[in-house]
């Protein structure tokens, strides 16, 4: 399946690009839409009905909300009357939004979370010695449902907030929701930044073509040269966790972190590369996450588009809500300051955990970051004051190194929880770090050739990050080269991945981790 | 404006707010800081800052925060 998706995307993009290039400019966005719906239909079959439902409800909800907004005419009204009318309109718009969210989150909840909540309820009742049974829903989860549902909601909320007018052309709304490179693993996008690019019908330029192909190959390099090889080692350790302890578990944690980063950022590079061919710039999803100074900073650098979605559509609305502000006004200022951040943060991290998967492990994973952020939030003003008192800059190399190391350790523990099959295995693995060590013959798991290729490939990723850190932009430099040079660089890199990549016989392709969300 | 300086210094001390022009884009103020800032500004100036106002341009400098407060105060 993973290879099939990648091969499919490469071939599909090629065919789409040819049809797109020969079509009249004003119809090109329709080509992208048709391609998106065909690719979705091929992968999801019946699941396309859910995508279509989201498209239609999104279109209708935005149009109705826009119409309600237009009905506001304050001429000749007193300030009091204007305020009343505004409040009435706001309520009407919110009712439409609530119905819309109910339908779409309802679909997501039923398809993705029903079985989890049902089985949890059964377990809960059995603890109370009450025997109940729950039905099991066995519909395959439609591809990218967590991505397109949140993207669609962001569009309707932005229309409600008056950020832009509702789109009158349903084809454009449909393209924003179903654009095929984004559907598999994201990134999340915003309507006002994406739709002008998607519908401009820009010619396929040589510069964009090679830049896009270059990015796609870089993504393939990360997946086939690094992630798939890291998976060989991490799978051995996590699948046979009871055999290992001590430094081996730490190694498993580090290797899995490398695997996840290379795979997820690789898929994002491929999505970005495909989009670039059509002149579309997707939003940034990674910004050197392993240089983060604290866990909050890590989440501003890792899966950025998910973090900013939760910030803009959950955290800010909750933290600025009248209800919360009313509650905190009644308590003392110190507690109020604490709660105004803590309550929305709890909701965000509970939902972030749940977004990653329907299991208690993911909920605890989200709440783990919630607890870390609360601790950081409480301690950081004290740390700031201490640094200020002793005139130590936060950019001091020792402080910086300590902060990054501490963050890596905390993120590593999070990764261990994320990868472990369930929470009891996670606890077992954590305790085995201190309680036992084990023999681990690396060469029995991965042969020396594979290991060397992994080390070289991962070093290339590290070097590219280091170069970027020094302010040298490889992508800009690539863009200034002649098309002839760009062609040969892409061709050589592609050959390297084809010849040395970890795929085919003897390799078990791991499923795309973020593709399951 | 002075009150805004005071509020900001309570939330995150040690920043040169007089000259800072990239408080959000430069990751000096995080969303947690912004949440506290909004609550304190709403309370102090009796205004209603909503999510639509929570964009980097409105919080990148003390001047822009002051401009936002003045605008909402006049509504």
HADDOCK unambig.tbl for C-alpha pairs under 7 A between the chains (distance, minus, plus):
assign (segid A and resid 161 and name CA) (segid B and resid 52 and name CA) 6.14 0.50 0.50
assign (segid A and resid 316 and name CA) (segid B and resid 51 and name CA) 5.70 0.50 0.50
assign (segid A and resid 317 and name CA) (segid B and resid 51 and name CA) 5.75 0.50 0.50
assign (segid A and resid 319 and name CA) (segid B and resid 35 and name CA) 6.07 0.50 0.50
assign (segid A and resid 320 and name CA) (segid B and resid 50 and name CA) 6.14 0.50 0.50
assign (segid A and resid 337 and name CA) (segid B and resid 36 and name CA) 6.30 0.50 0.50
assign (segid A and resid 340 and name CA) (segid B and resid 35 and name CA) 6.98 0.50 0.50
assign (segid A and resid 340 and name CA) (segid B and resid 36 and name CA) 6.57 0.50 0.50
assign (segid A and resid 341 and name CA) (segid B and resid 32 and name CA) 6.03 0.50 0.50
assign (segid A and resid 341 and name CA) (segid B and resid 35 and name CA) 6.36 0.50 0.50
assign (segid A and resid 341 and name CA) (segid B and resid 36 and name CA) 6.74 0.50 0.50
assign (segid A and resid 381 and name CA) (segid B and resid 12 and name CA) 6.60 0.50 0.50
assign (segid A and resid 384 and name CA) (segid B and resid 13 and name CA) 6.87 0.50 0.50
assign (segid A and resid 388 and name CA) (segid B and resid 14 and name CA) 6.40 0.50 0.50
